[in-house]
Amino acid sequence: MAQHSFDSRRIPSGILLIALCIPASMLSTPAAWADGPHPKLHDQYKHEVEKLEQVWRSAELNDDVDAMDRLLSDDYIGITMTGQVVTKPQQLDRMRNRSLVLTTIELTDVKVKLIGTTAIVTSLADVDGTNDGEPMHGTYRYTRVYSRLPSGAWKITNFEATRVGPSPPPGGRRPRPGDSEPNQPPKPN
């Protein structure tokens, strides 16, 4: 059996040059890649997603189907406030047909968590409008998931909303922590 020894003279110099130019960070395990963007990009990405949340809000309030079409990924799956599962075409049809009309969306407690090229947004939303012609008022906690494409664009891939507490009276809002209870004096600060 012939023995082969390693002879560095047989490796083309171009391959050695390429190997020496690869940063050590690129040679780490794939798990390290999920740590997220460089710290300088982290804030930029969070800011981009926060702005997209306002684009989404505006598209909902103005029945802007074209803007919503640009925001949603082709494989989008949403779980509506009523528990209905919808795809991108179904969500766009809901807007076109005005089966869901939101006249108020007040967002609070918005948080953006970045994991690699994924952004997870959680928020509290006070909404008013109609759903299939029926009045709809309430406070909802939602989660929206964005994926950053290689082009740098962010797309919404998933959404789910859950009602928080009982429905408030029409035109009213649900009490929040720190609000005084009905028929009770305000709590001192």
C-alpha positions as a printed Julia matrix, in Angstrom:
189×3 Matrix{Float64}:
   0.0    0.0    0.0
   1.46   3.29  -1.02
   1.69   6.02   1.55
   0.79   9.55   0.59
   2.26  12.46   2.39
   0.94  16.0    2.42
   2.87  18.21   0.04
   1.9   21.88   0.37
   3.56  22.59  -2.98
   0.74  20.69  -4.68
  -2.01  23.09  -3.39
  -2.62  25.93  -5.84
  -1.6   29.26  -4.32
  -5.05  30.75  -5.06
  -6.75  28.26  -2.74
  -4.3   29.01   0.05
  -4.87  32.73  -0.42
  -8.67  32.28  -0.23
  -8.35  30.12   2.89
  -6.22  32.76   4.6
  -8.75  35.5    3.79
 -11.71  33.8    5.48
 -12.31  35.46   8.85
 -12.18  33.16  11.85
 -15.75  34.15  12.74
 -16.97  32.58   9.48
 -15.37  29.3   10.5
 -17.36  29.11  13.74
 -20.35  26.86  14.15
 -23.72  27.77  12.61
 -25.11  28.25  16.13
 -22.86  31.29  16.48
 -24.45  32.84  13.4
 -27.83  32.98  15.18
 -26.47  35.43  17.76
 -27.72  38.23  15.55
 -26.28  41.1   13.62
 -23.2   43.05  14.55
 -24.03  45.38  17.48
 -23.95  48.42  15.16
 -26.52  46.77  12.88
 -28.65  45.5   15.77
 -30.04  48.97  16.56
 -30.47  49.73  12.86
 -32.46  46.53  12.33
 -34.65  47.21  15.38
 -35.34  50.71  14.09
 -36.23  49.33  10.62
 -38.72  46.89  12.15
 -40.23  49.56  14.42
 -40.81  51.72  11.32
 -42.41  48.76   9.53
 -44.82  48.37  12.45
 -46.03  51.9   11.69
 -46.26  51.07   7.96
 -48.39  48.02   8.89
 -50.6   50.16  11.18
 -51.09  52.75   8.45
 -51.89  50.06   5.85
 -54.54  48.57   8.17
 -56.13  51.93   8.99
 -56.18  53.08   5.35
 -57.13  49.77   3.7
 -53.89  50.0    1.71
 -53.84  46.57   0.06
 -50.72  47.38  -2.0
 -48.7   48.32   1.09
 -49.9   45.2    2.9
 -48.99  43.07  -0.12
 -45.42  44.43   0.07
 -45.22  43.77   3.82
 -46.43  40.15   3.85
 -44.24  37.24   2.76
 -45.72  34.88   0.19
 -45.85  32.12   2.84
 -47.5   34.38   5.46
 -49.74  32.71   8.04
 -51.81  34.78  10.44
 -54.11  33.93  13.3
 -56.72  36.65  13.55
 -58.33  38.21  16.6
 -61.15  35.66  16.24
 -58.83  32.65  15.88
 -59.18  32.3   12.11
 -56.06  31.11  10.26
 -55.39  33.17   7.11
 -52.83  33.11   4.31
 -51.5   36.16   2.48
 -54.15  35.99  -0.29
 -56.9   35.61   2.33
 -55.59  38.53   4.39
 -55.44  40.76   1.31
 -58.99  39.69   0.34
 -60.21  40.61   3.85
 -58.88  44.11   3.24
 -60.24  44.36  -0.33
 -63.7   43.13   0.73
 -63.6   45.27   3.89
 -64.64  42.29   6.01
 -62.22  43.66   8.6
 -62.18  47.44   9.0
 -60.03  48.93  11.74
 -60.7   52.59  12.53
 -58.42  52.83  15.57
 -55.19  51.03  16.4
 -53.33  52.38  19.44
 -50.05  50.53  20.02
 -48.28  50.41  23.38
 -45.62  48.24  24.98
 -43.96  47.55  21.59
 -40.91  45.31  21.93
 -38.62  44.04  19.14
 -36.44  40.98  19.72
 -33.83  40.1   17.09
 -32.61  36.55  16.59
 -30.31  36.32  13.59
 -32.37  37.42  10.58
 -35.67  37.13  12.45
 -37.42  39.92  14.35
 -40.18  39.09  16.81
 -42.46  41.98  17.74
 -44.85  41.93  20.68
 -47.24  44.74  21.48
 -50.5   45.69  23.1
 -53.09  47.14  20.71
 -56.35  48.89  21.54
 -58.53  48.55  18.44
 -61.92  49.7   17.22
 -63.63  48.78  13.99
 -65.82  46.1   12.5
 -65.3   42.42  11.74
 -67.74  40.99   9.19
 -69.98  44.02   9.8
 -70.13  43.54  13.57
 -68.69  46.19  15.9
 -65.33  45.21  17.35
 -63.67  46.91  20.32
 -60.95  45.54  22.5
 -57.41  45.25  23.67
 -55.23  42.6   22.08
 -51.73  41.33  22.7
 -50.09  40.39  19.43
 -46.94  38.76  18.12
 -45.68  39.52  14.63
 -42.65  37.78  13.1
 -40.48  39.4   10.42
 -37.8   37.68   8.37
 -34.93  39.65   6.81
 -34.29  38.61   3.23
 -30.8   38.55   1.66
 -31.84  41.71  -0.22
 -32.2   43.49   3.15
 -36.0   43.74   2.96
 -38.08  42.61   5.93
 -41.24  40.55   5.36
 -43.97  39.59   7.84
 -44.13  35.8    7.99
 -46.44  35.2   10.97
 -48.97  37.03  13.12
 -51.2   36.13  16.03
 -53.52  38.27  18.16
 -55.12  37.35  21.48
 -57.82  39.33  23.29
 -56.71  40.66  26.66
 -59.52  40.58  29.21
 -63.22  41.18  28.55
 -64.49  43.37  25.75
 -64.83  46.98  26.84
 -68.08  48.82  26.18
 -68.35  50.34  22.68
 -66.25  53.49  22.53
 -64.59  52.62  25.84
 -61.24  51.16  26.67
 -60.23  48.39  28.99
 -58.7   49.56  32.31
 -54.91  49.28  32.44
 -52.71  48.58  35.44
 -52.48  51.73  37.54
 -55.9   53.04  36.45
 -58.24  53.73  39.37
 -61.07  51.27  39.82
 -64.63  52.48  39.17
 -66.1   54.22  42.23
 -62.64  54.24  43.85
 -60.46  57.28  44.45
 -57.35  57.5   42.25
 -54.27  55.78  43.63
 -51.57  58.19  44.88
 -48.33  58.27  42.88
